[in-house]
Amino acid sequence: MSGTIALTISIYLLAMLGLGVAAYRYTSNLKDYILGGRQLNGGVAALSAGASDMSGWLMLGLPGAIYASGMNQIWIAVGLVAGALLNWQYVARRLRRYTELAGDALTLPDYFENRFADSSRMLRVASAFVILIFFTIYTSAGLVSGAILFEQVFGLDYRAALIIGTVSILSYTAIGGFLGVCWTDTVQGIMMFLALLIVPAVAMSSMGGWGASTEAASAAASAGVFDAFHGTSLIGAVSLLAWGLGYFGQPHILARFMALHDERDMPQAQAIGMTWMVLALYGAIATGFAGIGFFAAAPLGNPETVFLALSQALFNPWMAGILLAAVLAAIMSTVSSQLLVSSSAIAEDFWKRLFRKEASERELLNAGRLSVLAISVIALLLALDRDSSVLALVAYAWAGFGAAFGPVVLFSLFWGRMTRNGALAGMLSGTVTVIIWKQLSGGIFDIYEILPGFLAASIFIVLVSLGGAKPGRNILEMHEAARGS
């Protein structure tokens, strides 16, 4: 069986590499490499945003959390849906417009610098460092997911599995740039969506349908498995809901808004993106519940392998290979996006702006591709710990970006009085709060670190902005132009 699955996954990996090579033909300069020349249509932007957002967490972390704890874990999904909807509704269109007005900004650090006319480059450097720190952690979470997949399916040594997964993702990201990532994301998003609907449906059908499945889950699990409030304190529920705040500050998701060809495509992109997200989350939750009943007689040692185990137990080798390739797709789509944003920060925000202002487009492209390699190596070293939790790593990085960038993005788009010093204070206070809060525990410190980080950043933005001089006329005029109709 493993040979057939290996062949199926190998074909999938070659297909993704082929898309990366095809995208290479359309990548002639740094703007193409970072934002695909701002030529994404609504459907590709939506599926790419969803696929790069959810990652292996959707197919490993969330089903595993439901399998281990039950319905009280759905608050994460509720918070994420609310945050994504608000992001599409209020941030996407204005960010697309504002980044073009702000010197045709290609990255978030580029946007922050141009938005506040920051000649000191402090905003660019600070935000680029935040990107490199938290994306390295985020990327390591994806590599852990890939290693778990290869280890579970092929019985490989964890380190060997980790290296294979890293090389697979690295190849098409470095070659194809943003278009390669987005094209592969689109295919991967469709695969993830179908897999998350098929696996729980077949699993429940094999147990006799929904009624029999819920009975089996109730018998196998502890009391309260279907109670969303069971064993959940107010702090716990608020912490899970607070995941939704992270959307406003995730560079790899915001980049999809910036790359859209025409802001008039936003309604179509939002409809596709939110439909994909809601159904995919439903499938992930259903997978966890199906696993509770299906593996009642022989519980899984690692809850995060429930999707993998169901795929192998229920389907023939060819179909199982396709479904497991969907897990790899979830992992690859996010890691490749993170690597691309990180390499963009190095090529655009450090190399070009600070060290080699006269660098040619070819030199910048090569710098971006070499950056992907360097960041991959660092993330791989972080992922060598076999006991790393995918959900824990993702949660930390998600909180870091949400608190550091989320308030800065929101205030910069909707409050003309915001200043450069306010933005810098918000970014730094959000980052520091997340890092310190993560090290503490007990009582109020059990709240997910994104919430205090987000609040601290917002407070510092307002106080420092109001305490300084008003922005110049050019900044205010650009802000009014970005408001649009």
C-alpha positions, -999 to 999 in steps of 0.1 A, spaced: 0 0 0 27 25 9 43 21 -26 11 31 -43 6 60 -19 43 71 -25 38 70 -62 6 91 -60 22 117 -37 53 118 -60 31 125 -90 15 153 -70 48 169 -61 60 168 -97 28 185 -108 33 213 -82 69 217 -94 57 219 -130 34 248 -120 63 265 -103 84 261 -135 55 275 -156 52 305 -133 90 311 -137 83 322 -173 61 350 -160 85 362 -133 109 387 -147 113 412 -119 109 417 -82 73 429 -85 64 397 -103 82 376 -78 66 393 -47 31 402 -60 27 385 -93 25 419 -110 -9 425 -92 -26 403 -117 -46 378 -96 -83 373 -104 -109 369 -77 -110 332 -77 -73 326 -75 -69 353 -48 -97 337 -27 -85 301 -29 -49 311 -25 -57 332 6 -77 303 21 -51 277 13 -22 297 26 -42 307 57 -53 273 69 -22 251 64 -17 217 80 -35 231 110 -68 226 92 -62 190 84 -40 180 114 -44 205 143 -81 212 143 -93 176 137 -69 165 163 -82 191 188 -118 179 182 -107 142 185 -90 149 218 -113 173 234 -147 174 216 -170 203 207 -155 228 231 -127 234 205 -151 249 179 -146 284 193 -114 286 173 -134 280 141 -161 306 151 -134 332 158 -116 325 126 -148 328 104 -157 361 121 -122 375 117 -119 363 80 -152 378 71 -143 412 87 -110 411 69 -125 406 35 -153 431 42 -133 460 55 -96 455 50 -92 439 16 -105 466 -8 -89 495 11 -55 478 15 -54 470 -22 -61 506 -31 -39 521 -4 -8 500 -12 -9 512 -48 -13 548 -38 15 545 -13 43 542 -38 30 509 -53 41 491 -21 49 455 -26 53 444 10 38 454 43 71 470 55 71 489 22 35 500 28 41 512 63 72 532 53 53 549 24 21 554 43 38 574 70 66 589 48 91 574 72 125 586 59 143 570 90 135 535 77 127 524 113 92 511 104 106 491 75 133 475 96 112 468 126 84 452 106 108 432 85 124 418 117 89 409 130 82 390 97 114 371 99 111 361 136 75 349 135 75 334 100 105 313 109 84 299 138 53 296 116 73 278 88 87 254 113 51 244 123 45 236 86 76 215 84 66 196 115 32 189 99 50 176 67 73 154 88 44 139 107 27 131 73 57 113 59 65 96 92 29 83 96 25 71 60 59 57 51 73 49 85 103 71 79 126 84 105 113 119 117 144 137 106 145 121 72 108 129 67 115 165 77 142 169 51 121 154 23 92 178 31 114 208 33 131 202 0 97 196 -17 83 229 -6 115 248 -12 118 238 -48 87 253 -64 87 284 -41 122 295 -50 115 288 -87 80 302 -93 78 331 -69 44 346 -61 26 333 -92 39 298 -86 27 299 -50 -7 312 -59 -13 288 -88 -3 258 -66 -24 273 -38 -54 272 -60 -49 235 -69 -41 228 -33 -71 247 -19 -95 226 -41 -78 194 -30 -81 204 7 -117 213 3 -127 181 -13 -107 159 10 -122 175 41 -157 168 28 -150 132 15 -132 117 45 -157 125 73 -186 116 50 -172 82 42 -161 76 78 -196 83 91 -212 62 64 -190 33 73 -203 35 109 -239 36 98 -246 73 92 -247 104 113 -268 89 141 -247 59 146 -215 80 144 -226 103 172 -236 74 193 -202 58 188 -185 91 196 -206 95 228 -198 60 239 -161 63 233 -155 98 246 -160 114 280 -192 132 289 -198 165 273 -181 157 240 -210 175 221 -212 204 246 -194 235 233 -192 248 268 -180 216 285 -148 222 305 -145 256 289 -140 287 311 -148 322 300 -111 328 296 -108 297 275 -137 306 252 -125 342 248 -90 330 240 -102 306 213 -125 334 198 -95 358 198 -79 338 171 -101 359 147 -81 390 155 -50 375 139 -64 379 104 -58 416 103 -20 411 106 -11 381 86 13 392 58 8 361 37 -30 366 36 -28 404 32 -5 399 2 -34 383 -17 -55 414 -12 -26 435 -24 -20 413 -55 -56 414 -68 -59 427 -103 -90 449 -98 -106 458 -65 -140 454 -81 -133 416 -80 -134 418 -42 -171 407 -38 -165 376 -59 -133 368 -41 -150 372 -7 -179 350 -16 -156 322 -29 -132 326 0 -158 325 28 -177 296 13 -145 276 10 -135 285 46 -169 276 63 -172 243 45 -136 233 50 -138 241 88 -170 220 90 -152 191 73 -123 194 97 -146 194 128 -166 164 113 -133 145 107 -124 148 144 -158 136 155 -158 107 131 -124 97 144 -137 95 180 -161 67 171 -141 50 144 -110 45 165 -129 38 198 -115 3 201 -79 14 194 -74 52 202 -47 70 183 -15 79 201 -12 113 184 -46 130 180 -32 152 151 -30 121 129 -67 114 129 -72 126 93 -42 106 81 -54 74 99 -89 77 85 -76 81 50 -54 50 52 -81 29 69 -111 38 46 -97 41 11 -78 21 -15 -42 30 -19 -47 53 -49 -75 73 -32 -56 73 1 -26 87 -18 -47 116 -32 -62 124 2 -28 124 19 -15 146 -9 -42 170 1 -27 171 36 7 178 20 -11 205 -1 -24 222 30 11 222 45 29 233 13 5 261 5 11 279 38 48 273 41 55 284 6 35 316 12 55 323 44 88 316 28 79 340 -1 69 368 23 100 363 43 123 363 13 105 394 1 113 411 34 150 403 29 152 412 -8 130 443 -8 132 457 27 168 449 36 189 442 5 174 468 -18 165 495 6 193 494 31 224 478 14 222 477 -24 199 505 -36 214 501 -71 208 464 -72 195 451 -105 162 432 -109 181 400 -115 202 405 -83 171 411 -63 154 380 -77 184 359 -68 185 375 -33 149 365 -28 155 329 -39 186 326 -17 166 340 12 140 312 8 168 286 11 183 303 42 150 306 60 141 271 52 173 258 68 166 278 100 130 266 102 141 230 96 165 233 126 137 246 148 114 217 136 139 190 146 121 187 180 99 156 175 76 167 203 67 200 187 29 206 186 16 220 152 -12 239 170 11 254 196 37 266 170 10 281 148 -8 297 177 24 316 188 33 328 153 -4 337 146 -5 358 178 28 375 170 16 388 136 -19 395 148 -7 417 177 23 433 159 7 441 126 -31 438 130 -37 471 149 -12 490 128 -29 479 96 -64 487 108 -55 521 122 -34 530 92 -63 522 69 -91 540 88 -75 567 110 -58 596 92 -45 610 125 -22 580 131 15 589 130 48 571 123 57 570 159 23 557 168 27 529 143 62 520 156 50 521 192 20 498 184 42 473 164 68 470 191 44 469 221 23 442 204 54 421 197 68 425 232 35 418 249 31 385 230 66 373 237 64 381 275 28 369 279 37 336 263 62 329 291 37 335 319 8 312 331 -20 311 356 -50 333 361 -53 361 336 -21 349 319 -40 319 306 -57 342 281 -43 336 245 -15 361 241 -29 377 209 -57 395 229 -34 414 254 -10 420 225 -37 434 203 -50 457 230 -16 469 241 -7 478 205 -40 496 199 -36 517 231 0 527 222 -10 536 187 -37 560 199 -17 576 228 15 581 209 -2 594 178 -23 619 197 7 629 217 27 639 186 24 664 158 -4 658 132 7 641 99 16 663 70 -8 674 43 5 649 17 -1 620 41 -36 632 49 -45 637 12 -33 602 4 -54 589 32 -85 606 18 -78 593 -17 -75 558 -3 -109 560 14 -125 560 -21 -162 559 -26 
